[in-house]
Amino acid sequence: MAASPYRIGTMSRAEVAIAIEWAAAEGWNPGLHDAECFHAADPGGFLVGRLDDEPVATISVVKYGASFAFLGLYIVKPAYRGHGYGIRIWEAGLARLAGRKVGLDGVVAQQDNYRKAGFTFAYRNVRYRGTGGATAPPDARIVPLSTIPVAETIAYDRARDRRHCRRVRLAVRRGRIPGRGRTARRDGGRGARRLGLLTGRR
């Protein structure tokens, strides 16, 4: 009996977790709640390639606003590499983003392929690793993000990065995505000008 053809379709919300698991197996560092954040931004932005209904390839092509998008989770299951499944889902993903400026975090070994697809090198990511749990010195200007009105934090973020989607902000507002943050204000106090924002994820 002939094998079912390779088919590319949109992932369900549950299938996004498969892509996150594959990313972790590749040695990447997806956060515990990344799947929910990105799926909230663009539910149609996750594609899966299947053989005999088995997921063998994934890609995320998440749209932000009217002109930007980000590509990630481009993975082919190791046993199925070298058969063209990856390039086919890559092309399907880029077709969904036609006319947009697209960013991606590139795997070094794939940089030549990115260039062939029209991408240009923008910058390097440098990651540091450390052990948390230390006690920071007290500073009245630094306060928990939870003490600041959500609308104010959203306005601050939107003014600096307009690519984020309202649905992601609503997910955070409703408490569906756990996280912690700190914000700093010049001279301290609620009426002072905000200097920065820091959030952390697991």
Helices and strands as residue ranges (DSSP letters): E 7-10, H 13-25, H 34-41, E 46-51, E 54-64, E 68-76, G 78-80, H 85-96, E 101-104, G 108-110, H 111-116, E 142-144, G 145-147, H 150-160, H 166-173, E 180-185, E 194-200
